Amino acid sequence: MVVRGGTDLPTYLERSPAGHFQEHDPTVDLGRLQDAWVADAVVVYIGKAGGGRTGRRGLWKRLQEFQRYGSGAAVAHRGGRYLWQLVDSDELLVAWRTTSDPEDVEAAMIADFVAVYGRLPFANRKQGTRASNLNDEPTPDL
Protein backbone atom coordinates (compact mmCIF):
# COMPACT_ATOMS: atom_id res chain seq x y z
CA MET A 1 0.00 0.00 0.00
CA VAL A 2 1.25 3.49 -0.80
CA VAL A 3 0.15 6.39 1.39
CA ARG A 4 0.46 10.13 0.80
CA GLY A 5 0.63 12.44 3.81
CA GLY A 6 -2.35 14.75 4.01
CA THR A 7 -5.37 15.10 1.78
CA ASP A 8 -4.50 18.35 0.01
CA LEU A 9 -4.76 18.37 -3.78
CA PRO A 10 -1.54 17.23 -5.42
CA THR A 11 0.58 18.92 -8.02
CA TYR A 12 1.61 16.84 -11.01
CA LEU A 13 4.71 16.67 -13.17
CA GLU A 14 4.16 17.22 -16.91
CA ARG A 15 6.42 14.24 -17.71
CA SER A 16 6.81 11.05 -15.72
CA PRO A 17 10.34 10.26 -14.55
CA ALA A 18 9.48 6.52 -14.53
CA GLY A 19 11.22 4.08 -16.84
CA HIS A 20 10.32 3.55 -20.48
CA PHE A 21 9.98 -0.24 -20.55
CA GLN A 22 9.70 -1.64 -24.10
CA GLU A 23 9.43 1.90 -25.48
CA HIS A 24 6.24 2.67 -23.49
CA ASP A 25 6.21 6.23 -22.16
CA PRO A 26 4.67 6.09 -18.66
CA THR A 27 3.55 9.74 -18.83
CA VAL A 28 -0.19 10.22 -18.29
CA ASP A 29 -2.16 13.25 -19.42
CA LEU A 30 -2.66 15.73 -16.56
CA GLY A 31 -6.43 15.63 -17.04
CA ARG A 32 -6.48 11.87 -16.47
CA LEU A 33 -4.42 12.29 -13.31
CA GLN A 34 -6.77 14.97 -12.01
CA ASP A 35 -9.80 12.80 -12.82
CA ALA A 36 -8.24 9.83 -11.01
CA TRP A 37 -7.53 11.77 -7.81
CA VAL A 38 -9.65 10.62 -4.84
CA ALA A 39 -10.49 13.51 -2.55
CA ASP A 40 -9.88 12.97 1.18
CA ALA A 41 -8.02 9.66 0.69
CA VAL A 42 -4.48 9.17 1.96
CA VAL A 43 -4.13 5.71 0.36
CA VAL A 44 -3.07 6.32 -3.24
CA TYR A 45 -2.20 2.77 -4.37
CA ILE A 46 -2.83 -0.82 -3.29
CA GLY A 47 -0.68 -3.54 -4.82
CA LYS A 48 0.57 -7.01 -4.14
CA ALA A 49 3.81 -8.96 -4.22
CA GLY A 50 3.29 -12.66 -4.76
CA GLY A 51 5.98 -15.27 -5.03
CA GLY A 52 5.58 -15.69 -8.77
CA ARG A 53 5.71 -19.01 -10.59
CA THR A 54 8.83 -20.19 -8.79
CA GLY A 55 7.88 -18.79 -5.38
CA ARG A 56 11.11 -16.77 -5.24
CA ARG A 57 9.97 -13.24 -6.18
CA GLY A 58 8.23 -11.90 -3.12
CA LEU A 59 7.99 -8.50 -1.49
CA TRP A 60 11.64 -7.44 -1.56
CA LYS A 61 11.99 -8.05 -5.32
CA ARG A 62 8.69 -6.31 -6.09
CA LEU A 63 9.62 -3.25 -4.01
CA GLN A 64 13.01 -3.08 -5.72
CA GLU A 65 11.34 -3.13 -9.14
CA PHE A 66 8.80 -0.52 -8.02
CA GLN A 67 11.56 1.84 -6.80
CA ARG A 68 13.78 1.29 -9.84
CA TYR A 69 10.86 1.90 -12.24
CA GLY A 70 9.98 5.16 -10.47
CA SER A 71 13.64 6.21 -10.66
CA GLY A 72 13.68 5.85 -14.44
CA ALA A 73 14.93 2.31 -15.01
CA ALA A 74 13.38 0.31 -17.84
CA VAL A 75 11.73 -2.22 -15.53
CA ALA A 76 8.58 -4.25 -16.19
CA HIS A 77 6.60 -2.66 -13.36
CA ARG A 78 3.85 -0.37 -14.63
CA GLY A 79 1.61 -0.89 -11.61
CA GLY A 80 0.98 2.39 -9.81
CA ARG A 81 2.60 4.43 -12.58
CA TYR A 82 0.43 7.48 -11.81
CA LEU A 83 2.37 7.86 -8.53
CA TRP A 84 5.54 8.97 -10.26
CA GLN A 85 3.88 12.09 -11.68
CA LEU A 86 3.07 13.38 -8.21
CA VAL A 87 5.48 16.22 -7.45
CA ASP A 88 5.82 14.85 -3.91
CA SER A 89 6.31 11.19 -4.94
CA ASP A 90 9.60 11.12 -3.01
CA GLU A 91 7.58 11.65 0.20
CA LEU A 92 5.17 8.73 -0.28
CA LEU A 93 5.13 6.02 2.37
CA VAL A 94 5.13 2.34 1.42
CA ALA A 95 3.58 -0.07 3.91
CA TRP A 96 2.97 -3.79 3.64
CA ARG A 97 1.18 -6.68 5.23
CA THR A 98 2.34 -10.28 5.02
CA THR A 99 -0.20 -12.84 3.89
CA SER A 100 -0.33 -16.27 2.32
CA ASP A 101 -2.83 -15.10 -0.32
CA PRO A 102 -1.75 -11.71 -1.72
CA GLU A 103 -4.19 -11.75 -4.66
CA ASP A 104 -7.27 -12.13 -2.46
CA VAL A 105 -6.02 -9.64 0.12
CA GLU A 106 -5.24 -7.05 -2.57
CA ALA A 107 -8.68 -7.49 -4.15
CA ALA A 108 -10.40 -7.25 -0.75
CA MET A 109 -8.46 -4.11 0.23
CA ILE A 110 -9.31 -2.44 -3.08
CA ALA A 111 -12.97 -3.47 -2.68
CA ASP A 112 -12.98 -1.95 0.82
CA PHE A 113 -11.50 1.29 -0.55
CA VAL A 114 -14.14 1.40 -3.31
CA ALA A 115 -16.88 0.80 -0.73
CA VAL A 116 -15.74 3.87 1.21
CA TYR A 117 -14.77 6.24 -1.64
CA GLY A 118 -16.88 4.96 -4.53
CA ARG A 119 -13.88 4.54 -6.83
CA LEU A 120 -10.46 2.97 -7.16
CA PRO A 121 -7.42 4.41 -5.37
CA PHE A 122 -5.66 7.11 -7.41
CA ALA A 123 -2.92 4.92 -8.93
CA ASN A 124 -4.92 1.68 -9.25
CA ARG A 125 -6.32 1.17 -12.73
CA LYS A 126 -8.06 -2.14 -12.08
CA GLN A 127 -9.89 -3.86 -9.25
CA GLY A 128 -7.31 -6.53 -8.52
CA THR A 129 -6.27 -9.93 -9.78
CA ARG A 130 -9.10 -11.80 -8.10
CA ALA A 131 -11.78 -9.15 -8.49
CA SER A 132 -14.13 -11.69 -10.05
CA ASN A 133 -14.24 -13.41 -6.66
CA LEU A 134 -15.75 -10.27 -5.16
CA ASN A 135 -18.37 -9.34 -7.73
CA ASP A 136 -19.89 -10.66 -10.93
CA GLU A 137 -18.75 -7.79 -13.16
CA PRO A 138 -15.01 -7.04 -13.37
CA THR A 139 -14.09 -3.40 -12.98
CA PRO A 140 -12.98 -1.93 -16.33
CA ASP A 141 -9.41 -0.69 -16.70
CA LEU A 142 -9.96 3.01 -16.12
C-alpha positions in Angstrom: 0.0 0.0 0.0 1.3 3.5 -0.8 0.2 6.4 1.4 0.5 10.1 0.8 0.6 12.4 3.8 -2.3 14.8 4.0 -5.4 15.1 1.8 -4.5 18.4 0.0 -4.8 18.4 -3.8 -1.5 17.2 -5.4 0.6 18.9 -8.0 1.6 16.8 -11.0 4.7 16.7 -13.2 4.2 17.2 -16.9 6.4 14.2 -17.7 6.8 11.1 -15.7 10.3 10.3 -14.5 9.5 6.5 -14.5 11.2 4.1 -16.8 10.3 3.6 -20.5 10.0 -0.2 -20.5 9.7 -1.6 -24.1 9.4 1.9 -25.5 6.2 2.7 -23.5 6.2 6.2 -22.2 4.7 6.1 -18.7 3.5 9.7 -18.8 -0.2 10.2 -18.3 -2.2 13.3 -19.4 -2.7 15.7 -16.6 -6.4 15.6 -17.0 -6.5 11.9 -16.5 -4.4 12.3 -13.3 -6.8 15.0 -12.0 -9.8 12.8 -12.8 -8.2 9.8 -11.0 -7.5 11.8 -7.8 -9.6 10.6 -4.8 -10.5 13.5 -2.5 -9.9 13.0 1.2 -8.0 9.7 0.7 -4.5 9.2 2.0 -4.1 5.7 0.4 -3.1 6.3 -3.2 -2.2 2.8 -4.4 -2.8 -0.8 -3.3 -0.7 -3.5 -4.8 0.6 -7.0 -4.1 3.8 -9.0 -4.2 3.3 -12.7 -4.8 6.0 -15.3 -5.0 5.6 -15.7 -8.8 5.7 -19.0 -10.6 8.8 -20.2 -8.8 7.9 -18.8 -5.4 11.1 -16.8 -5.2 10.0 -13.2 -6.2 8.2 -11.9 -3.1 8.0 -8.5 -1.5 11.6 -7.4 -1.6 12.0 -8.1 -5.3 8.7 -6.3 -6.1 9.6 -3.3 -4.0 13.0 -3.1 -5.7 11.3 -3.1 -9.1 8.8 -0.5 -8.0 11.6 1.8 -6.8 13.8 1.3 -9.8 10.9 1.9 -12.2 10.0 5.2 -10.5 13.6 6.2 -10.7 13.7 5.9 -14.4 14.9 2.3 -15.0 13.4 0.3 -17.8 11.7 -2.2 -15.5 8.6 -4.2 -16.2 6.6 -2.7 -13.4 3.9 -0.4 -14.6 1.6 -0.9 -11.6 1.0 2.4 -9.8 2.6 4.4 -12.6 0.4 7.5 -11.8 2.4 7.9 -8.5 5.5 9.0 -10.3 3.9 12.1 -11.7 3.1 13.4 -8.2 5.5 16.2 -7.4 5.8 14.8 -3.9 6.3 11.2 -4.9 9.6 11.1 -3.0 7.6 11.6 0.2 5.2 8.7 -0.3 5.1 6.0 2.4 5.1 2.3 1.4 3.6 -0.1 3.9 3.0 -3.8 3.6 1.2 -6.7 5.2 2.3 -10.3 5.0 -0.2 -12.8 3.9 -0.3 -16.3 2.3 -2.8 -15.1 -0.3 -1.8 -11.7 -1.7 -4.2 -11.8 -4.7 -7.3 -12.1 -2.5 -6.0 -9.6 0.1 -5.2 -7.1 -2.6 -8.7 -7.5 -4.2 -10.4 -7.3 -0.8 -8.5 -4.1 0.2 -9.3 -2.4 -3.1 -13.0 -3.5 -2.7 -13.0 -2.0 0.8 -11.5 1.3 -0.6 -14.1 1.4 -3.3 -16.9 0.8 -0.7 -15.7 3.9 1.2 -14.8 6.2 -1.6 -16.9 5.0 -4.5 -13.9 4.5 -6.8 -10.5 3.0 -7.2 -7.4 4.4 -5.4 -5.7 7.1 -7.4 -2.9 4.9 -8.9 -4.9 1.7 -9.3 -6.3 1.2 -12.7 -8.1 -2.1 -12.1 -9.9 -3.9 -9.2 -7.3 -6.5 -8.5 -6.3 -9.9 -9.8 -9.1 -11.8 -8.1 -11.8 -9.2 -8.5 -14.1 -11.7 -10.0 -14.2 -13.4 -6.7 -15.7 -10.3 -5.2 -18.4 -9.3 -7.7 -19.9 -10.7 -10.9 -18.7 -7.8 -13.2 -15.0 -7.0 -13.4 -14.1 -3.4 -13.0 -13.0 -1.9 -16.3 -9.4 -0.7 -16.7 -10.0 3.0 -16.1 
